[in-house]
Amino acid sequence: MTLAQIAPTTNVTAKLPHQPLLSARGIEKNYGGNRALKGVSLDIFPNEVVALVGDNGAGKSTFVKILSGAETHDGGSILVDGQKVQMSTPNDAHENGIATLYQDLGLVDCFNVPQNVFLGRELTGRLGGAIPFLRHTEMRRRTADLLKELDIRLPDLARPVSTMSGGQRQAVAISRLLLGDVRLIIMDEPMAALGVDEGQKVLDLIARLSRKHISFFIISHNMEHVMTIADRIAVFKNGNLVGVVRREDTTREEITSMIVHGRT
């Protein structure tokens, strides 16, 4: 991929052949006298993985909450496919193809895979036109088709997700998001509670999905994961975007210096 960042705060200058999927322009957020975000501009392009790093309190969570519609910004604008959009609620984000996966994953432990994938969007029918019922066979078939399309392998779709590993649960949660028309998945510390092997499986899944026209924007403190999976790395400090660099053009030490010193 040819990936770069065109916001004025970046030190990447390569030109891109396509317009951004999502653009944040001059995003500001204030909590009373605290300026959590100070005019942040960032682009996310189709089929790429962008990692967001920075110390605690840098503004990372506030920024992704604004992109996901969980909070509103006080200044600036958000564009999807070059068109300005209103992102006041999570439903606004969903309508623009943006989904967010938080650390708790939002799964129901006692439910199996199809029940979790279709949670809140269950397929129903009516016996004799009057008695409602759930179309379990159809939901199972469509779940199996979706997992096959995404190249996700799970041992038994009928098992409660409480019996599955952390990486398998992540796969179920991501599949649930992709049941809809999602083009960008925002993830907050997706591998924080996973072991090395399970974390690698999630990284592999993200890499596969990014080749299937899904973009990812991932908050992470794990520099090993960041340097493994990200196409570009955005660094926040004290509510500012310090810079955006391509993974292939930087090192872990340079990223750490940006986080600590607040400069490229």
BALOBA-1460 file (C-alpha; in Angstrom, 3 decimals):
// residues 264
<rec num="1" residu="m" x="0.000" y="0.000" z="0.000"/>
<rec num="2" residu="t" x="1.037" y="3.593" z="-0.485"/>
<rec num="3" residu="l" x="0.010" y="5.257" z="2.715"/>
<rec num="4" residu="a" x="0.665" y="8.752" z="3.993"/>
<rec num="5" residu="q" x="-0.891" y="11.534" z="6.010"/>
<rec num="6" residu="i" x="-1.726" y="14.865" z="4.426"/>
<rec num="7" residu="a" x="-2.627" y="16.870" z="7.553"/>
<rec num="8" residu="p" x="-0.278" y="19.837" z="8.074"/>
<rec num="9" residu="t" x="0.980" y="18.399" z="11.375"/>
<rec num="10" residu="t" x="2.577" y="15.360" z="9.738"/>
<rec num="11" residu="n" x="6.089" y="14.893" z="8.408"/>
<rec num="12" residu="v" x="4.966" y="12.515" z="5.661"/>
<rec num="13" residu="t" x="4.879" y="14.160" z="2.245"/>
<rec num="14" residu="a" x="4.082" y="11.363" z="-0.215"/>
<rec num="15" residu="k" x="0.971" y="11.942" z="-2.279"/>
<rec num="16" residu="l" x="-1.953" y="9.565" z="-2.019"/>
<rec num="17" residu="p" x="-3.884" y="8.173" z="-4.979"/>
<rec num="18" residu="h" x="-7.281" y="8.311" z="-3.300"/>
<rec num="19" residu="q" x="-9.295" y="10.469" z="-0.951"/>
<rec num="20" residu="p" x="-9.574" y="9.650" z="2.742"/>
<rec num="21" residu="l" x="-12.324" y="7.429" z="4.019"/>
<rec num="22" residu="l" x="-12.576" y="9.645" z="7.099"/>
<rec num="23" residu="s" x="-11.131" y="13.089" z="7.762"/>
<rec num="24" residu="a" x="-11.074" y="14.902" z="11.088"/>
<rec num="25" residu="r" x="-10.348" y="18.597" z="10.671"/>
<rec num="26" residu="g" x="-9.410" y="20.899" z="13.555"/>
<rec num="27" residu="i" x="-11.219" y="18.823" z="16.202"/>
<rec num="28" residu="e" x="-11.497" y="20.593" z="19.550"/>
<rec num="29" residu="k" x="-12.951" y="19.369" z="22.824"/>
<rec num="30" residu="n" x="-13.152" y="21.208" z="26.124"/>
<rec num="31" residu="y" x="-14.158" y="19.958" z="29.557"/>
<rec num="32" residu="g" x="-14.646" y="23.169" z="31.460"/>
<rec num="33" residu="g" x="-11.225" y="24.808" z="31.496"/>
<rec num="34" residu="n" x="-9.456" y="21.681" z="30.297"/>
<rec num="35" residu="r" x="-8.703" y="21.606" z="26.561"/>
<rec num="36" residu="a" x="-8.695" y="17.882" z="25.867"/>
<rec num="37" residu="l" x="-8.211" y="18.285" z="22.097"/>
<rec num="38" residu="k" x="-6.570" y="21.317" z="20.520"/>
<rec num="39" residu="g" x="-7.441" y="21.364" z="16.833"/>
<rec num="40" residu="v" x="-6.565" y="17.810" z="15.808"/>
<rec num="41" residu="s" x="-6.551" y="16.957" z="12.084"/>
<rec num="42" residu="l" x="-6.143" y="13.373" z="10.923"/>
<rec num="43" residu="d" x="-7.041" y="11.291" z="7.864"/>
<rec num="44" residu="i" x="-7.812" y="7.574" z="7.678"/>
<rec num="45" residu="f" x="-7.665" y="5.998" z="4.228"/>
<rec num="46" residu="p" x="-9.356" y="2.901" z="2.798"/>
<rec num="47" residu="n" x="-7.757" y="-0.480" z="3.508"/>
<rec num="48" residu="e" x="-5.274" y="0.762" z="6.089"/>
<rec num="49" residu="v" x="-4.526" y="0.287" z="9.763"/>
<rec num="50" residu="v" x="-3.742" y="3.417" z="11.777"/>
<rec num="51" residu="a" x="-2.452" y="3.102" z="15.337"/>
<rec num="52" residu="l" x="-2.997" y="5.889" z="17.862"/>
<rec num="53" residu="v" x="-0.406" y="6.141" z="20.628"/>
<rec num="54" residu="g" x="0.419" y="8.509" z="23.469"/>
<rec num="55" residu="d" x="0.624" y="8.747" z="27.233"/>
<rec num="56" residu="n" x="-2.446" y="8.576" z="29.460"/>
<rec num="57" residu="g" x="-4.317" y="11.861" z="29.259"/>
<rec num="58" residu="a" x="-3.016" y="12.660" z="25.776"/>
<rec num="59" residu="g" x="-6.562" y="12.849" z="24.361"/>
<rec num="60" residu="k" x="-6.675" y="9.509" z="22.540"/>
<rec num="61" residu="s" x="-9.895" y="8.188" z="24.105"/>
<rec num="62" residu="t" x="-11.627" y="11.544" z="23.716"/>
<rec num="63" residu="f" x="-10.731" y="11.627" z="20.032"/>
<rec num="64" residu="v" x="-12.048" y="8.140" z="19.266"/>
<rec num="65" residu="k" x="-15.218" y="8.818" z="21.257"/>
<rec num="66" residu="i" x="-15.846" y="11.803" z="18.998"/>
<rec num="67" residu="l" x="-15.213" y="9.760" z="15.848"/>
<rec num="68" residu="s" x="-17.544" y="7.028" z="17.146"/>
<rec num="69" residu="g" x="-20.336" y="9.465" z="18.028"/>
<rec num="70" residu="a" x="-20.115" y="8.797" z="21.772"/>
<rec num="71" residu="e" x="-19.197" y="12.458" z="22.380"/>
<rec num="72" residu="t" x="-19.627" y="15.634" z="20.361"/>
<rec num="73" residu="h" x="-16.783" y="17.960" z="19.458"/>
<rec num="74" residu="d" x="-16.744" y="21.670" z="20.302"/>
<rec num="75" residu="g" x="-14.936" y="22.757" z="17.154"/>
<rec num="76" residu="g" x="-13.791" y="21.417" z="13.812"/>
<rec num="77" residu="s" x="-15.488" y="19.020" z="11.408"/>
<rec num="78" residu="i" x="-15.645" y="15.359" z="10.377"/>
<rec num="79" residu="l" x="-15.855" y="14.257" z="6.746"/>
<rec num="80" residu="v" x="-16.641" y="10.821" z="5.316"/>
<rec num="81" residu="d" x="-15.716" y="10.294" z="1.655"/>
<rec num="82" residu="g" x="-15.077" y="14.019" z="1.443"/>
<rec num="83" residu="q" x="-18.551" y="14.983" z="2.655"/>
<rec num="84" residu="k" x="-19.091" y="16.748" z="5.977"/>
<rec num="85" residu="v" x="-21.162" y="14.615" z="8.364"/>
<rec num="86" residu="q" x="-22.789" y="15.061" z="11.756"/>
<rec num="87" residu="m" x="-21.434" y="12.603" z="14.314"/>
<rec num="88" residu="s" x="-23.636" y="13.279" z="17.329"/>
<rec num="89" residu="t" x="-24.547" y="9.698" z="18.261"/>
<rec num="90" residu="p" x="-23.165" y="6.179" z="17.720"/>
<rec num="91" residu="n" x="-26.028" y="5.664" z="15.267"/>
<rec num="92" residu="d" x="-24.645" y="8.516" z="13.156"/>
<rec num="93" residu="a" x="-21.315" y="6.695" z="13.072"/>
<rec num="94" residu="h" x="-22.980" y="3.405" z="12.108"/>
<rec num="95" residu="e" x="-24.840" y="5.084" z="9.270"/>
<rec num="96" residu="n" x="-21.482" y="6.286" z="7.948"/>
<rec num="97" residu="g" x="-19.912" y="2.824" z="8.147"/>
<rec num="98" residu="i" x="-17.992" y="3.381" z="11.397"/>
<rec num="99" residu="a" x="-18.160" y="0.873" z="14.254"/>
<rec num="100" residu="t" x="-16.351" y="0.852" z="17.601"/>
<rec num="101" residu="l" x="-15.178" y="-2.148" z="19.578"/>
<rec num="102" residu="y" x="-14.449" y="-1.465" z="23.239"/>
<rec num="103" residu="q" x="-12.454" y="-3.632" z="25.625"/>
<rec num="104" residu="d" x="-15.561" y="-5.281" z="27.140"/>
<rec num="105" residu="l" x="-16.549" y="-6.434" z="23.587"/>
<rec num="106" residu="g" x="-20.307" y="-6.165" z="24.323"/>
<rec num="107" residu="l" x="-20.907" y="-9.927" z="24.134"/>
<rec num="108" residu="v" x="-23.482" y="-11.933" z="26.117"/>
<rec num="109" residu="d" x="-21.469" y="-14.752" z="27.673"/>
<rec num="110" residu="c" x="-24.293" y="-17.304" z="27.868"/>
<rec num="111" residu="f" x="-25.206" y="-16.820" z="24.182"/>
<rec num="112" residu="n" x="-23.600" y="-18.806" z="21.368"/>
<rec num="113" residu="v" x="-21.895" y="-17.307" z="18.322"/>
<rec num="114" residu="p" x="-24.940" y="-16.708" z="16.059"/>
<rec num="115" residu="q" x="-26.916" y="-15.279" z="18.988"/>
<rec num="116" residu="n" x="-24.135" y="-12.772" z="19.660"/>
<rec num="117" residu="v" x="-23.553" y="-11.921" z="16.005"/>
<rec num="118" residu="f" x="-27.271" y="-11.152" z="15.523"/>
<rec num="119" residu="l" x="-27.770" y="-9.599" z="18.972"/>
<rec num="120" residu="g" x="-30.304" y="-6.792" z="18.583"/>
<rec num="121" residu="r" x="-30.819" y="-7.687" z="14.915"/>
<rec num="122" residu="e" x="-32.389" y="-11.115" z="15.266"/>
<rec num="123" residu="l" x="-34.095" y="-12.664" z="12.254"/>
<rec num="124" residu="t" x="-37.743" y="-13.410" z="13.042"/>
<rec num="125" residu="g" x="-40.766" y="-14.956" z="11.409"/>
<rec num="126" residu="r" x="-44.403" y="-15.709" z="12.282"/>
<rec num="127" residu="l" x="-46.101" y="-19.074" z="12.441"/>
<rec num="128" residu="g" x="-49.445" y="-18.866" z="10.714"/>
<rec num="129" residu="g" x="-48.859" y="-15.152" z="10.395"/>
<rec num="130" residu="a" x="-49.439" y="-14.689" z="14.125"/>
<rec num="131" residu="i" x="-46.966" y="-16.461" z="16.439"/>
<rec num="132" residu="p" x="-43.463" y="-14.875" z="16.374"/>
<rec num="133" residu="f" x="-40.352" y="-17.052" z="16.362"/>
<rec num="134" residu="l" x="-36.607" y="-16.684" z="15.920"/>
<rec num="135" residu="r" x="-35.100" y="-18.045" z="12.712"/>
<rec num="136" residu="h" x="-32.201" y="-19.840" z="14.421"/>
<rec num="137" residu="t" x="-31.266" y="-21.988" z="11.414"/>
<rec num="138" residu="e" x="-31.039" y="-18.958" z="9.126"/>
<rec num="139" residu="m" x="-28.974" y="-16.981" z="11.652"/>
<rec num="140" residu="r" x="-26.593" y="-19.904" z="12.063"/>
<rec num="141" residu="r" x="-26.224" y="-20.286" z="8.287"/>
<rec num="142" residu="r" x="-25.582" y="-16.600" z="7.743"/>
<rec num="143" residu="t" x="-23.115" y="-16.515" z="10.644"/>
<rec num="144" residu="a" x="-21.211" y="-19.458" z="9.147"/>
<rec num="145" residu="d" x="-21.174" y="-17.737" z="5.735"/>
<rec num="146" residu="l" x="-19.907" y="-14.497" z="7.291"/>
<rec num="147" residu="l" x="-17.132" y="-16.244" z="9.210"/>
<rec num="148" residu="k" x="-16.088" y="-18.116" z="6.062"/>
<rec num="149" residu="e" x="-15.989" y="-14.899" z="4.065"/>
<rec num="150" residu="l" x="-13.842" y="-13.269" z="6.754"/>
<rec num="151" residu="d" x="-11.624" y="-16.359" z="7.046"/>
<rec num="152" residu="i" x="-12.437" y="-16.672" z="10.758"/>
<rec num="153" residu="r" x="-12.262" y="-20.188" z="12.176"/>
<rec num="154" residu="l" x="-14.164" y="-21.022" z="15.360"/>
<rec num="155" residu="p" x="-14.425" y="-24.549" z="16.813"/>
<rec num="156" residu="d" x="-18.182" y="-24.744" z="17.439"/>
<rec num="157" residu="l" x="-20.746" y="-22.027" z="16.723"/>
<rec num="158" residu="a" x="-23.175" y="-23.584" z="19.215"/>
<rec num="159" residu="r" x="-20.846" y="-23.083" z="22.188"/>
<rec num="160" residu="p" x="-21.491" y="-20.203" z="24.610"/>
<rec num="161" residu="v" x="-18.872" y="-17.516" z="24.040"/>
<rec num="162" residu="s" x="-17.982" y="-17.743" z="27.754"/>
<rec num="163" residu="t" x="-16.165" y="-21.009" z="26.913"/>
<rec num="164" residu="m" x="-14.059" y="-19.409" z="24.184"/>
<rec num="165" residu="s" x="-10.583" y="-17.915" z="24.347"/>
<rec num="166" residu="g" x="-9.957" y="-14.178" z="24.345"/>
<rec num="167" residu="g" x="-8.922" y="-14.181" z="20.707"/>
<rec num="168" residu="q" x="-11.997" y="-16.155" z="19.666"/>
<rec num="169" residu="r" x="-14.235" y="-13.727" z="21.572"/>
<rec num="170" residu="q" x="-12.554" y="-10.823" z="19.754"/>
<rec num="171" residu="a" x="-13.295" y="-12.559" z="16.446"/>
<rec num="172" residu="v" x="-16.973" y="-12.974" z="17.390"/>
<rec num="173" residu="a" x="-17.236" y="-9.307" z="18.388"/>
<rec num="174" residu="i" x="-15.615" y="-8.144" z="15.146"/>
<rec num="175" residu="s" x="-17.890" y="-10.434" z="13.125"/>
<rec num="176" residu="r" x="-20.908" y="-8.893" z="14.833"/>
<rec num="177" residu="l" x="-19.771" y="-5.442" z="13.680"/>
<rec num="178" residu="l" x="-19.211" y="-6.653" z="10.121"/>
<rec num="179" residu="l" x="-22.733" y="-8.011" z="9.816"/>
<rec num="180" residu="g" x="-23.614" y="-4.449" z="8.832"/>
<rec num="181" residu="d" x="-22.072" y="-2.210" z="6.175"/>
<rec num="182" residu="v" x="-18.920" y="-1.307" z="8.135"/>
<rec num="183" residu="r" x="-15.850" y="0.190" z="6.500"/>
<rec num="184" residu="l" x="-13.938" y="1.471" z="9.541"/>
<rec num="185" residu="i" x="-13.519" y="-0.291" z="12.884"/>
<rec num="186" residu="i" x="-12.237" y="1.686" z="15.861"/>
<rec num="187" residu="m" x="-10.637" y="-0.468" z="18.566"/>
<rec num="188" residu="d" x="-9.586" y="0.593" z="22.068"/>
<rec num="189" residu="e" x="-6.669" y="-1.539" z="23.329"/>
<rec num="190" residu="p" x="-7.937" y="-4.720" z="21.613"/>
<rec num="191" residu="m" x="-5.092" y="-6.945" z="22.839"/>
<rec num="192" residu="a" x="-4.750" y="-5.543" z="26.373"/>
<rec num="193" residu="a" x="-6.110" y="-8.639" z="28.138"/>
<rec num="194" residu="l" x="-4.759" y="-11.250" z="25.730"/>
<rec num="195" residu="g" x="-1.698" y="-13.469" z="25.929"/>
<rec num="196" residu="v" x="0.989" y="-13.484" z="23.272"/>
<rec num="197" residu="d" x="-0.533" y="-16.238" z="21.105"/>
<rec num="198" residu="e" x="-4.089" y="-14.895" z="21.344"/>
<rec num="199" residu="g" x="-2.914" y="-11.350" z="20.650"/>
<rec num="200" residu="q" x="-1.117" y="-12.548" z="17.527"/>
<rec num="201" residu="k" x="-4.304" y="-14.193" z="16.283"/>
<rec num="202" residu="v" x="-6.158" y="-10.889" z="16.599"/>
<rec num="203" residu="l" x="-3.332" y="-9.085" z="14.788"/>
<rec num="204" residu="d" x="-3.544" y="-11.652" z="12.000"/>
<rec num="205" residu="l" x="-7.314" y="-11.149" z="11.779"/>
<rec num="206" residu="i" x="-6.923" y="-7.374" z="11.531"/>
<rec num="207" residu="a" x="-4.332" y="-7.806" z="8.779"/>
<rec num="208" residu="r" x="-6.641" y="-10.117" z="6.796"/>
<rec num="209" residu="l" x="-9.640" y="-7.815" z="7.154"/>
<rec num="210" residu="s" x="-7.631" y="-4.769" z="6.085"/>
<rec num="211" residu="r" x="-7.075" y="-6.607" z="2.800"/>
<rec num="212" residu="k" x="-10.850" y="-7.046" z="2.516"/>
<rec num="213" residu="h" x="-11.553" y="-3.290" z="2.365"/>
<rec num="214" residu="i" x="-11.910" y="-2.724" z="6.133"/>
<rec num="215" residu="s" x="-9.892" y="0.080" z="7.739"/>
<rec num="216" residu="f" x="-8.858" y="0.052" z="11.398"/>
<rec num="217" residu="f" x="-8.086" y="2.849" z="13.866"/>
<rec num="218" residu="i" x="-6.541" y="1.307" z="16.969"/>
<rec num="219" residu="i" x="-5.543" y="2.782" z="20.320"/>
<rec num="220" residu="s" x="-2.636" y="0.798" z="21.713"/>
<rec num="221" residu="h" x="0.111" y="1.089" z="24.321"/>
<rec num="222" residu="n" x="1.855" y="-2.025" z="23.011"/>
<rec num="223" residu="m" x="4.634" y="-0.788" z="20.744"/>
<rec num="224" residu="e" x="5.406" y="-4.300" z="19.521"/>
<rec num="225" residu="h" x="1.849" y="-4.654" z="18.251"/>
<rec num="226" residu="v" x="1.906" y="-1.154" z="16.786"/>
<rec num="227" residu="m" x="5.114" y="-1.796" z="14.857"/>
<rec num="228" residu="t" x="3.703" y="-5.112" z="13.641"/>
<rec num="229" residu="i" x="0.245" y="-4.166" z="12.415"/>
<rec num="230" residu="a" x="0.037" y="-0.422" z="11.692"/>
<rec num="231" residu="d" x="0.503" y="1.120" z="8.272"/>
<rec num="232" residu="r" x="0.738" y="4.543" z="9.910"/>
<rec num="233" residu="i" x="1.183" y="5.668" z="13.504"/>
<rec num="234" residu="a" x="-0.383" y="8.830" z="14.953"/>
<rec num="235" residu="v" x="1.106" y="10.273" z="18.142"/>
<rec num="236" residu="f" x="-0.872" y="12.400" z="20.597"/>
<rec num="237" residu="k" x="0.481" y="14.504" z="23.451"/>
<rec num="238" residu="n" x="-1.449" y="16.934" z="25.666"/>
<rec num="239" residu="g" x="-4.396" y="17.124" z="23.262"/>
<rec num="240" residu="n" x="-2.242" y="17.757" z="20.205"/>
<rec num="241" residu="l" x="-1.375" y="15.578" z="17.236"/>
<rec num="242" residu="v" x="2.413" y="15.528" z="17.337"/>
<rec num="243" residu="g" x="2.732" y="13.804" z="13.977"/>
<rec num="244" residu="v" x="1.823" y="10.864" z="11.785"/>
<rec num="245" residu="v" x="4.517" y="8.586" z="10.401"/>
<rec num="246" residu="r" x="4.587" y="5.521" z="8.219"/>
<rec num="247" residu="r" x="5.699" y="2.414" z="10.065"/>
<rec num="248" residu="e" x="8.294" y="1.628" z="7.418"/>
<rec num="249" residu="d" x="9.847" y="5.075" z="7.848"/>
<rec num="250" residu="t" x="10.257" y="5.049" z="11.613"/>
<rec num="251" residu="t" x="11.520" y="3.048" z="14.571"/>
<rec num="252" residu="r" x="10.154" y="2.188" z="17.984"/>
<rec num="253" residu="e" x="12.689" y="4.571" z="19.532"/>
<rec num="254" residu="e" x="11.529" y="7.469" z="17.354"/>
<rec num="255" residu="i" x="7.885" y="6.860" z="18.241"/>
<rec num="256" residu="t" x="8.772" y="6.715" z="21.936"/>
<rec num="257" residu="s" x="10.647" y="10.006" z="21.607"/>
<rec num="258" residu="m" x="7.606" y="11.612" z="19.981"/>
<rec num="259" residu="i" x="5.404" y="10.391" z="22.847"/>
<rec num="260" residu="v" x="7.804" y="11.652" z="25.524"/>
<rec num="261" residu="h" x="9.068" y="14.892" z="23.996"/>
<rec num="262" residu="g" x="6.072" y="15.863" z="21.871"/>
<rec num="263" residu="r" x="7.941" y="16.479" z="18.639"/>
<rec num="264" residu="t" x="8.880" y="14.626" z="15.462"/>
